[in-house]
Amino acid sequence: MSNDSTTYDIRRIVSGTGGTGPGGDITVIINTSTFIFTQAVAATVWNINHSLCKFPSVTVVDTGDTVVVGQVEYIDNENVRVTFNSAFSGKAYLN
């Protein structure tokens, strides 16, 4: 059995080429913007302009706060169309 040992600089392996700077905390920034859309008049199609500049997740609830599943269509990064089988009113939460 050999007593040879090899030392690796893990920082170089992980970071690739380039210098190593001082250590520090890792900061993760998560955009937690939520847009709430209210559909006051019962409708089967909800056209939502949200101005979030992204393709957000969409959760819809009726006036009793029951989640309702619809067909979500992203028109662009600021507009969503949600289509349902029957007309109702409620809210859409986009984030």
GROMACS elastic network, one bead per residue, 0.5 to 0.9 nm:
[ bonds ]
;  ai    aj funct       b0    kb
    2     5     6  0.84174   500
    8    11     6  0.87271   500
    8    12     6  0.84346   500
    8    13     6  0.81186   500
    9    12     6  0.56208   500
    9    13     6  0.67453   500
   10    13     6  0.50313   500
   10    14     6  0.61014   500
   10    15     6  0.83958   500
   11    14     6  0.52952   500
   11    15     6  0.58834   500
   11    16     6  0.80938   500
   11    20     6  0.73917   500
   12    15     6  0.52380   500
   12    16     6  0.54902   500
   12    17     6  0.67198   500
   12    18     6  0.79727   500
   12    19     6  0.83283   500
   12    20     6  0.78587   500
   13    16     6  0.55440   500
   13    17     6  0.83110   500
   15    18     6  0.74774   500
   15    19     6  0.87401   500
   15    20     6  0.81836   500
   20    23     6  0.86481   500
   31    34     6  0.89703   500
   31    95     6  0.86669   500
   32    95     6  0.69382   500
   33    52     6  0.77216   500
   33    94     6  0.84237   500
   33    95     6  0.59538   500
   34    52     6  0.83617   500
   34    56     6  0.89650   500
   34    93     6  0.67450   500
   34    94     6  0.55393   500
   35    50     6  0.63670   500
   35    51     6  0.85450   500
   35    52     6  0.76464   500
   35    92     6  0.80915   500
   35    93     6  0.58928   500
   35    94     6  0.50413   500
   35    95     6  0.63862   500
   36    50     6  0.83691   500
   36    91     6  0.67604   500
   36    92     6  0.57634   500
   36    94     6  0.63377   500
   36    95     6  0.88540   500
   37    48     6  0.70265   500
   37    49     6  0.86069   500
   37    50     6  0.79186   500
   37    90     6  0.84672   500
   37    91     6  0.54561   500
   37    92     6  0.50101   500
   37    93     6  0.64635   500
   37    94     6  0.79402   500
   38    89     6  0.78531   500
   38    90     6  0.59895   500
   38    92     6  0.65515   500
   38    93     6  0.89752   500
   39    42     6  0.69983   500
   39    43     6  0.78726   500
   39    46     6  0.72033   500
   39    88     6  0.83317   500
   39    89     6  0.52070   500
   39    90     6  0.53240   500
   39    91     6  0.59075   500
   39    92     6  0.79292   500
   40    43     6  0.88984   500
   40    88     6  0.87992   500
   40    89     6  0.54975   500
   40    90     6  0.66029   500
   40    91     6  0.83572   500
   41    87     6  0.88651   500
   41    88     6  0.73982   500
   41    89     6  0.56229   500
   41    90     6  0.84911   500
   42    86     6  0.88964   500
   42    87     6  0.51367   500
   42    90     6  0.79935   500
   43    46     6  0.67008   500
   43    83     6  0.88064   500
   43    84     6  0.82427   500
   43    86     6  0.74824   500
   43    88     6  0.54532   500
   43    89     6  0.66267   500
   44    82     6  0.81587   500
   44    83     6  0.56809   500
   44    85     6  0.64549   500
   44    86     6  0.54292   500
   44    88     6  0.68364   500
   44    89     6  0.89760   500
   45    81     6  0.68385   500
   45    82     6  0.57392   500
   45    84     6  0.63850   500
   45    87     6  0.77732   500
   46    80     6  0.81376   500
   46    81     6  0.56272   500
   46    82     6  0.51490   500
   46    83     6  0.64460   500
   46    84     6  0.84937   500
   47    79     6  0.73130   500
   47    80     6  0.60551   500
   47    82     6  0.66310   500
   47    83     6  0.88029   500
   48    78     6  0.83117   500
   48    79     6  0.56143   500
   48    80     6  0.51420   500
   48    81     6  0.60970   500
   48    82     6  0.79809   500
   48    92     6  0.86498   500
   49    52     6  0.87560   500
   49    78     6  0.57758   500
   49    80     6  0.65948   500
   49    81     6  0.88339   500
   50    53     6  0.79880   500
   50    77     6  0.86985   500
   50    78     6  0.54459   500
   50    79     6  0.61570   500
   50    80     6  0.78396   500
   50    94     6  0.78465   500
   51    54     6  0.81105   500
   51    77     6  0.77868   500
   51    79     6  0.74878   500
   52    55     6  0.79654   500
   52    56     6  0.77432   500
   52    77     6  0.73264   500
   52    78     6  0.59769   500
   52    79     6  0.89657   500
   52    94     6  0.87051   500
   52    95     6  0.81271   500
   53    56     6  0.87376   500
   53    76     6  0.86367   500
   53    77     6  0.50274   500
   53    78     6  0.52851   500
   53    79     6  0.89438   500
   54    76     6  0.81452   500
   54    78     6  0.64863   500
   54    95     6  0.89578   500
   55    74     6  0.68605   500
   55    76     6  0.75094   500
   55    77     6  0.51661   500
   55    78     6  0.73992   500
   55    79     6  0.84153   500
   55    80     6  0.82828   500
   55    95     6  0.85631   500
   56    74     6  0.89106   500
   56    77     6  0.81941   500
   56    80     6  0.88396   500
   56    94     6  0.56291   500
   56    95     6  0.50033   500
   57    93     6  0.80430   500
   57    94     6  0.55481   500
   57    95     6  0.54843   500
   58    72     6  0.76751   500
   58    80     6  0.89093   500
   58    82     6  0.89060   500
   58    92     6  0.65540   500
   58    93     6  0.57489   500
   58    95     6  0.69729   500
   59    67     6  0.71513   500
   59    68     6  0.78110   500
   59    69     6  0.78657   500
   59    91     6  0.83570   500
   59    92     6  0.55860   500
   59    93     6  0.51472   500
   59    94     6  0.65946   500
   59    95     6  0.88777   500
   60    65     6  0.86463   500
   60    66     6  0.82105   500
   60    67     6  0.56457   500
   60    68     6  0.55013   500
   60    69     6  0.68609   500
   60    70     6  0.79524   500
   60    90     6  0.73383   500
   60    91     6  0.57417   500
   60    93     6  0.62776   500
   60    94     6  0.87639   500
   61    64     6  0.74433   500
   61    65     6  0.50069   500
   61    66     6  0.50578   500
   61    68     6  0.54464   500
   61    69     6  0.85258   500
   61    89     6  0.85336   500
   61    90     6  0.56580   500
   61    91     6  0.54344   500
   61    92     6  0.64233   500
   61    93     6  0.83312   500
   62    65     6  0.52129   500
   62    66     6  0.55017   500
   62    67     6  0.66434   500
   62    68     6  0.67184   500
   62    88     6  0.69321   500
   62    89     6  0.59162   500
   62    91     6  0.64142   500
   62    92     6  0.88023   500
   63    66     6  0.74753   500
   63    88     6  0.83396   500
   63    89     6  0.63561   500
   63    91     6  0.74679   500
   64    67     6  0.89106   500
   64    90     6  0.80903   500
   65    68     6  0.89698   500
   65    90     6  0.78174   500
   65    91     6  0.84028   500
   68    84     6  0.85144   500
   69    72     6  0.88654   500
   69    84     6  0.74958   500
   70    82     6  0.59485   500
   70    83     6  0.54267   500
   70    85     6  0.76900   500
   71    81     6  0.80576   500
   71    82     6  0.54136   500
   71    83     6  0.50830   500
   71    84     6  0.65874   500
   72    80     6  0.69167   500
   72    81     6  0.59250   500
   72    83     6  0.66956   500
   73    76     6  0.89981   500
   73    79     6  0.87471   500
   73    80     6  0.57337   500
   73    81     6  0.51028   500
   73    82     6  0.62080   500
   73    83     6  0.82107   500
   74    77     6  0.71323   500
   74    78     6  0.83548   500
   74    79     6  0.63219   500
   74    81     6  0.64553   500
   74    82     6  0.87106   500
   75    78     6  0.76487   500
   75    79     6  0.53225   500
   75    80     6  0.55223   500
   75    81     6  0.69563   500
   76    79     6  0.53721   500
   76    80     6  0.72012   500
   77    80     6  0.80617   500
   83    86     6  0.87689   500
   84    87     6  0.68898   500
   84    88     6  0.85974   500
